[in-house]
């Protein structure tokens, strides 16, 4: 699941891995709806980005699963945007217009590229597949991190168009079966049906 909405998401501010953005009122409601949607699932483990917006979303879900601890995991953090952290989205769009590198190779100064982001989250999920065979594992992370993971699992190329197509909305939920032996099996992708009503 992607974390629920923050004021930064609602506004025009970039939130990377240094942002201490918190869930706003709508985000708190989204997290509750996600929790209600998942309350009958047999979640055995939860790995969560240490950023507050992800932790708060996970804690809402796990109120219905009190035996499951929130385990924070650095590999699930959002992309490191380096010197562009906290900048306006309009300014970011202008910067990207002048980039000469391919989409996935552009690395903000003091930050990381989408290729690097994908490599760290994919390695983490491969390790999880070995560790948690036959377990139902909850991951709570971010649009960039999950978008890059989904492109890998779905065998899509690292293009801006694909990223925009597959990156999750706030509190969107995807379910994959991932194993060491078989290709990933998708049950559903970026559903937000639980947010209706």
N, C-alpha and C positions, 0 to 999 in steps of 0.2 A: 504494500500500500504506500502511496505517497502521503506525506503529512497533510493535514488539513490546512485551511487558508490562514494567512497572516495579513497584516496591513500592508506589508511590503509586496506580497503577491497581488493584493487588490490595487495597489498603487503602481508607481513606475520606478521602483528601486530594485536593483540587482541584489539577490540574496545568495551568496556563495557559502563557503564553509566557515567563514569567520562571522557570519551574521548571527546575532542573538535574537532574531525575530521570534515573537511569541504568537500563539494562535489568537486571532481576534474573535469577536462574538460569533460571527458566522462559522469560523473554524472550529470553535468549541462545539457548536451544534452539529457540524459535519462529523467530527470525531465521535460524537455520541451515536449518530446514525450508523457510522461504520461499525462501531462496537455492537450495536443492536443486530446488525446484519451478520456479524461473525460470532454471536454469543453461543450458538449451538455447534460450532465447529470444534473439533478435537485438536486444538492447538497445543503442541508439546513444548515448543521453544520459541523464543522471540529475540531477534537480533535487530538492533535499532541504531540509527545514526545518533551520536551523542548530542547533536544540536537540539535545542529545547523544543522546537516546533515538532520534531519527530518523536522525541521522548513523550511529550504531552499527548500526542495522538496515540502512541502505543499504550500508554497508561490507561487511557479511556477504554481501549479494546480489552485490555487485560483485567479490567475490573470484573469481567465475567469469567475470567480464567485465573483465579487467585493463586493457583499452584505454579504458574509460569512467571519466571523472573524476566525483567527487562535487562538484556545484556547489551550494553552499548558497544559499538564496533566502528572504529575509525574508517574502515574500508567502505562504509555506507554513507559517509559524509557527502555533501554536495561538492560539485566541482570547485576547485580552488581558483578563484578569479583574479588572484594576485592584486595588482594595483587598481583593478577595476571594481573591486569589492565595494558595494554600497553606492556605486555610481547610478545615475539615472539610466533608464532603459533607452531613452532617446539618444543619449550620448553613446551608449554601447552600440546602437544600430549604426551610428555614424562611423565609429571605429571599425566595425566589421565591413563597411563598404570599401575600406582601403586595405583590407587584408589581401595579400597575394598568395599565401599558403592555402592548400586545400582545407576545407572546413574542419576536418578531424585532426589536422596537424597544427592549427594555430594555437599558440601557447601564450597566454597573457604574461607579461613580465611578472616574475615571482609567483606564477600560477601553474596550472597544468592544462594540457590539451585534452580534447575529448578522447583521443586514443589512449592517453594515460589513465584517464578516468575509467574508461571501459576495461582496461587491463586490470586495474585494482579490484573492481567489483566482480568481474568474471572469475578471477582467481579465488576470491572469497567464496563465491557460490559453488565453485568446483570443490573447494574444501568442505563446504556444508554438505554437498551431495555424498561425499565419502563418510562424513561423520553422522549424518542423520538419515540414513536409508530407511524408508517407510515411516518417517515422522512428518507431521504437519507443522511446518516452520513458518512463523510470521516474520517478515522483514518490513520495517518501516523506514523509508528513505526519502529521496528527493527526485524532482523531475529529471534533472540531468543524469543522475546516477542510475535511476531505474530506466530511463529512456535508453541509455547506453547498454544496460543489461538486456533489455528486451530486443534491441537490434541484434545482439549476439545470439540470444536464444532462438530468435526467428530467422537467423542467417540472412539478415539484411545488411546491405553495405552502409558504411559510415558516411552518409551524406546529410546535408542540412535538411533536405526534403524529407528523408526517412525519419530523421530525428523529430521534426515537427509533427509528422504523422503519428509516431508511436510514443511520444513523451506523455506522461500521465497528467491529468488535471488534479487539482487538490482533492485528497481523500479518495482518489480512484483506486480500484482494486483489480489486481490480476492474479490468476492462479495458474501455475505451471507445475507439472511433474518433472523433476530433474533427477537424473541418475547418471552414474558413471558409465553405464553400459549402453543405454538407449538414447535416442534423440529426445530432446525436450518435448513434452506433450502439453499443449495449451488447452486449458479449460475455458477461461475467458480472459479478455484483455481490456484493461482500463475501463471497467464498468463503473458507472456512477448511479446506477438504478437505485441504490440504497439512499441516495441523497434527495430523492424526490419526496415531496409531501411535507 
